[in-house]
Amino acid sequence: MATAAPRTATLTIDPGFRISPVRRRTFGSFVEHLGRCVYGGIHEPGHPTADEDGFRGDVIELVKELGISTVRYPGGNFVSGYRWEDGVGPRDQRPTRLDLAWHSTEPNTVGTDEFMRWCAKAGVEPMLAVNLGTRGVQEAIDLLEYCNIPGGTTLSDRRRANGAEAPHGITMWCLGNEMDGPWQTGHKTPQEYGRLAAETARAMRQMQPDLELVACGSSGVTIPTFGEWERVVLTEAYDQVDYISAHAYYWEENGDLASFLGSAIDMDHFVESVVATADAVRSAGRHTKRIHISFDEWNVWYLDGEASEPPKDSWPVGPVLLEDHYSVADAVVVGSLLVSLLRHSDRVRAASLAQLVNVIAPIMTQDGGRSWKQTTFHPFALTSRYASGDVLRVELDTPSHTTKKFGSTPTVDAVATWDAETGAMAVFAVNRSVDEPISLNLDVRGLEGLTVVEAVVMSNEDPNAKSTADDDTSLAPRPLDVVETDGARSVELPPVSWTMIRLAR
């Protein structure tokens, strides 16, 4: 019996329809003092690849390959109880503290100056968060003075005495973390936080007017205050901030793979809802500028994964926490979330994959041993490497299927970027079907002479297959055939797949 031909989707791409430039900050990540992200992750003195500062060279090389642009630090929930002064100065004089957020002991071996040295070695832009949980305006401007004033003041001279002669020059700052969450140390109402954020931002700008400041938005669309939180906070702080943050994590619920593959629909809704609220506050307050979004925590996260809860009977340093091992399906979802972020590049100006090493991360390490790539490493690295120029507003004609969470769900999702200077185009596409291949036709209008230079796909007969320290290559994207007939191009997208197609003149 003949096999039925796969259903067809058509992606129409015209360089005249542009959303915005590709934002390099879309490809940021996040390093928090949580689990083995810092201690045993980026920092492990005595490791065969460790440098004079104790930073693992193998991890730095993987960070570069991953294409990370910015790194948010030091939290996360950790920052809401953090005293930044503990992490500067001679290491043998730094205090040891209890971290309430993750029920761990913080030795303060790595602090602000060490992190800045790591950023320079990894070639990333720092994005620092200030503690607005247990602290406030004074501590925030003290940290800013320590980091950014060249010299001649008590705190800037303290930095110089600690070995950082030149100012750190940090421009992007987060005003606290997830202050809407009842789990947060120092949790606040939107009125309380909005007022504190505005006061902190105003004081920081008195010291350095050109800062880019991020106010805390909602920690997820399911938070009861979602929407109202943004409205109240921005009503208080609109003129003082540039961004409102968004945090979202996605996980497969009850084995419902079909809904899980549609997670980007939820991200689209999150972004569009926050944009609508921010623009409503803009209109009501007669403001001229627009508030943009820093989606500075996003990822796939299995809440029942390995060591999902911190220990309650001890306070260890760098315990194994939240070390999810990711599958091919997880990588497809990460790739689809990047499609959503790129599609909203006009308003999402920064994003941070949470986190970078070991903790729900694309990079894993063994204590004293190897580092290796999770499946989620690959779509992120390739999208970061090849998305350039402008994000295009594409027209997608796709079949749909039904999912429990989203109802009628577009089977294919896609985005394209076009670099007019180099003549390079990149198409990123996802097949959300759990069992059906889709034939994708590319209609590239107004761009004569383009040739396919590469096409790769990430899929597997077993979507639950996972990479390991012993084998982190066999599940990597593989070449995909592109059929070209009379100028038309088509590819077959396997079920549960992420695909990249590159074209050039």
N, C-alpha and C positions, 0 to 999 in steps of 0.2 A: 504494500500500500504506500503510495507516495506521501512524503512528508509535506504538510502545508507550508507555504512560504510564510516567513515571519511578517508580522504587521510592520507598517512603515511609519516613521516620523520624518518630518522635513524641517530643517533648520535654515532659515533665511537670514543671511548676514549682509548688511549694507554699511560700509564705512561712514556713510553720511549721517547715521543715527548713533550718536554717542551719548553715553550716560555721564562719564567723567573720566579724568585720568585715572590710571591704576595707582592706588595709594600704596607705597611701599610699606607703610605702617600696618597694612592689612596682615602682613606676615610676621607679626610679633608673637612673643611667647611670654612665659611667666615663671619666675623662680621665687618660691616662697620657702621660708624656714619651716618645712613640713616634711616629715618622714625622711627619706634619703635623697631629697632633691638637692640640698646644699651639701650636707655631710654624707659622703659616700657617692654623691652624684657629680656636681661640678668640682667639689673640693675633697681630695683624699691624699694628704701628705703620705709619702712612702710608696704610693703607687708607681709602677715602673715608668709611667708617662708623666708623672707629676713634675711641675716646674718649681722654681724657687719660692713661689707663693702657695704651693700645695695644690694648684689647679691641675686637673687631669687633662693632658694634652689630647688624648684620644677623644674625649668628650668635646673639647673645643673644635676639633676637626669635623666631628659630626654636626655640631651646631652650624658651622660654616656651610657644610653640604646641605643641611636642611633649609638654608636660606633665610634664617631669622633676621629680622630688621630691628626690632625693639624688644627689650625685656623689662617686664614690670617686676618691681622688687620693693620691699621684702615680704609683701603679702597683699591680699589674702587676709584670712582671719587672724593670722599671726600679728599683723601690724597693729591691730586694735589694742594690744597690750604691750607693744614694743617701746622701749626707751632707747632711742638711737644712740645716745651717748655711751651706752654699754658696749657698743660695737666699734668704737674708735680708740686709738691710743695703743700703748704697749699691750700685747696680748696677755702677758702674764699678770697684768693689773686689771683685766676686764672681769666684771662680776659674772657669776653663773646665776641664771634666773629660771624660774618655772614658767613654762608657756601654757597658759590656760586653754588656748584655742585647741591644741593638739595633745594635751596632757603629756608633754615632753619636757626635757631639760634643755635649755639653750645655753651653750657654753660661750657664745659670742666670739668664737674664733674667727668667723667671717662677719664683717660688718660693711659699712658704707664704702670705706676706702678700698677694701679688698674687692668688693663687688665692682667698683669702678675700674679697677685694674683688670678684672676678668672681662668686663665689657670691651675694653680696649683690645685685649688679646683676641676676643671672639669677633670683633668688628661689628658690635651691635650698639644701638642707641639705648641709654638707660631711661627708664620711666619709673620715677620714685613715688611711693605712697607715704603719706604722713598719717600719724596716729590721731584720729579724731574720736576714738572710743574712750580711752582713759586719759587722753591729753587734749590739747587744744591749740589756740592761736599762738601762744608764746613758743611752744615747742616746735611748731611748724616753721615759724620764721627763724628760730634758732638753727634748725637744720638747713634751711635755705642759706642763711649767712655762712654756716660752716662749709657748705658745698660750693657756693657760687660767687662769693665776694673774693676778689683777688688777694686782699691782705689789708693790714692796718686796723683790724678789729680783733677783739678777743677770740671769737670763734674762728674767723678765717685764719688768724695766726696759729690757732691750735691745729687746724688742718695742715698748715705748712710744717709745723713742728712734728706732725705725725707722718711726714714724708710726701705729702701731696702739695708740692710747691704751686703748681698751676691750679686755678679753680676747676671744679668738675664740669661746670657749664651745663647743668641739667635743665632742660626747658619744659619737659612735660611732667606734670605732677598730679597724682590722684589724691583727692581730698577725702581720705578715709577709705573704708572698704565695707560694702554690704551693710550699711547702717540700718537698712530696713529689716534685717534678719534678727529674729529673737535669739538666735544662737550666738550673735555677735557680742563680744565684750563691749559694753557701753552702748548697746542698742538704743536707738532714739526714735521718737515720732518724726514724721516728715517735717513738722514745724520746727522741732528742736534741731534736727540736722540741717535743714535749709538755712536757718539763721546762723548756725555755727559755720557752715560751709561758706556762706557769704562773708562773714567776718574774717575767716581765715584767708579767703581769696583776696579780700581787699587789703589785708595787711601784707600778704606776700607780694602783691602788685606794687605796694608802696616801696618795697625794696627792689623789685625787678618787674617793670611793667610788661615786658614782652613774654612772660610765662604763658604756657598753655595748660589750663587747669581743667580737671575732670571732676565733676560732681558725681556722687554715688546715685545711680539709678536703681531700678528694681533687680533683685537677685533671681528673678524668673517670672514667667507669666502666671504661674500658679500662686504667687504670693498674694494674700488678700488685698494688700494695698497697691497692687500693680495699677499703673495709670494715675491714680490719685497721688501716689508718692511723687511721681515725676512732676505732676502739676503743681503741687505745693512747694517742692524743693526749687523748681525753676522760677516760680513766682517770687520766692525769696532771693534767689541768687542769679537770675538770668544775666544781668549785666556784668557779673563778676567772673563767670565761667565760660568756657568754650565748648565743653563736651558734657554729655550725660552718659554714664556708663550703662552697659547691659551685660548681664551674666546669664548664661544658659548652659545646661548640661543635658545630654540626651542618652537614654539607655533603652535597651530592648525590654519591653514590658510583657511579662507572661509568655515569653517565647513568640511574640507577635512580630515576626521579621518584616512583614509587609508594611506595617505602620512605622516600624523603626527606620526603614529605608526612606520614608517620607518626612523625616525629622526636619528637613530644610523648610518645609511648609510652616512649621512652628516658628523657625527663625525668621522667615519672611514676615509672619504676623507680628512677632515681637518688634522687629525693626520698624515696620510700618505704623504700629500703634504708638511707639515712642516718638516717632517723627510727627505724627498727627498731634500728640499732646504738646510737644515742644513748640510746634507752629501755632497751636491755639494760644499758648502762653505768650508767644511773640506778638500775635495779633492783639490780644487783650491788653498787653502792656505797652503797645505801640513801639516795640523795639525794632531796630533796623537790622541787626545781625541775625544770623541763623545759628542755632545750637546744633552741633553734630554729635554723632554717637561714637563712643569708644567701647567696642564690644570686647572688653578686656578680660573676660573669662568665658571660654567656650570649649567644649570637647564632648566626647563620648565618655560616660562614666557609669560603671556598674557598682551600684551602692552595696551589693552583696559580694563584691570582689575580695581579693586577698587582703586581710588585715584592714577591713573597711572602718573599723573603730579603733581609736587609740587605746592603749592598755589603761586599766583603771587601778591596778595594784602597784604600779611603779611609774617613774618619770624618766624614761630612757632618753639618751641622746641619739637622734637620727634613727628611730625605729622603722621597721618595714610597715609602711602605711599606704593604702590606696594604690598598690602596684598592680593595676589591671593589665592583663595580657590580651592584646587586641587581635581580632580576627580579620579576615578579608572583608566581611560585611561591615565591620567597624570602620575599616579604611574607606570603603565606598561611602559611608555616611560622612566621614570627615571630608572627603572630596566634595560631596554634595553641599556641605555647609560652607565650604570655600566658594562654591558657585553662588550661593546666596549672598555671602559677604561681598563678593565682587559685583554682583548685580545691584547692590545698594551702595556702591562706592561714592555716589554723590552725597550721601549723608553719613555712612559709616566710614570715618576717616582713619580709624585705628582699630586693631583687634589683637587679642593675645590668646593663643592656644595655651590652655592650662592643663598640665604644666610641661616643663621642658625635659626633665630627666627623672626617671624612676616613678614619680608620682603621676598617675594617669598620663603617661608621657610617651612620645615617639622614640625616645632614646632610653635604653636601659643599661645598667652597669652591674658588674659583679664586684664585690669587695675584693680589691687586690687583683682583679682579673680583667675579663674582656668587657668591652662595651658593644652594644648591638642595636640594630634597627627593628622597631616594631613595624607591623604592616602599615600603620597610620603615617609613618615617616614618608612614604613614597608619594602619595598624592599631594601632601603639603610641599615637599621639596620640589616636585616638578611644576606645581602651580606657581610657587614663588619664583622659580628660575625662568619660566617662560611667559608669564603674564606681564605684558609691558605695553607701554603706549596708552591707549584709551580702552575703556570697557565699552563694548557696543551694545546697543539696545536691539536684541535679536527677536525675530518672530519664530515661534516654535509651534508647529502643528503636530501634536502628539496624541496617540491613543491614551486612554485612561483605564484605570482599574479601581476596584473598591477596596478600601482598607477600613479596619474597625475604628481607628482614631480619626481619620481625615475624610472618610466617605469617598467620593469620587476623587481619585488622585492621578495627576498627570504621570504617565509611565516614564517619560523621558524628561529630564531637566538639563539645561545647558546654558553656557555663557561663552562669549568670545571676546578676545582682546585683539587690538590692531595697532601696530606701531608704524606710523606713516614714515618715520625717518629710516627705519631699517627694512621696511617692507615685510615684516613678520606678522603672522596671525597665529593665534593659539585658540583652539576650541576645547572646552572642557565639558564632558557630557556624562550623565549618569542614567543607567537603566535601573529603575526601581522595582521592576517585576521580579518576583522570587523564582519564576519558572519559565519565562518566555523571552526569547531573544527578540530584539527589535532592529529592523533595518533603518539606519539613519541616513537620510539624503542631505547633503550640504549644498545649499544654493547660495553661492558667494557672488553677490551682485556688485557691479561697478569695480571689480578688481580683476582685470585681465592679467594673465601670465603667472598666476599663482601655481606653485607646484607643491605637492605634499612632500615634506622632507622627513617626517616622522609620525608614526601613529602607534600608540601603546595602550594596552588595556590591563586593568587589574580586576581579575575575577578568578574563580576556582570552582570546580565541581562541588567542593565542600565549602560553602561560605563561612563555616566556622573554623576553617583551618587557620593556624596561628604560627607566626615565626618564633624561633627560639634562639638562644645564644649559640647553639650548634649549627643552626641553619636560618639565617636571616636574608637569604637571597632567592630561594626557590619560589617564594610567593610575590616577588617584586613584579612590577608591570612588565609585560612581554609584548613583542611586536604584534601589530594588528594589521591585517590586509585592508587596503583601501582600493575599491573598484572605481576606476575612472573610465567613463564612456561618454564621448562627445562633449567633453567639458564638465560633465556631471560627476559628482563624487559620492560614494556611499560606503558605509561601513556597517558591519553587523555587530550590534552591542549585545554581548551575552547577558543573561539574567544576573542580577546582583553584581553590577559592574560599574567601574569608573574608567573613563577613556579620555586620553588627550590626543589631539591631532594638531600637528604644526604644519603650516604652509608658509611659503616664502617665494619671493620673486627670483 
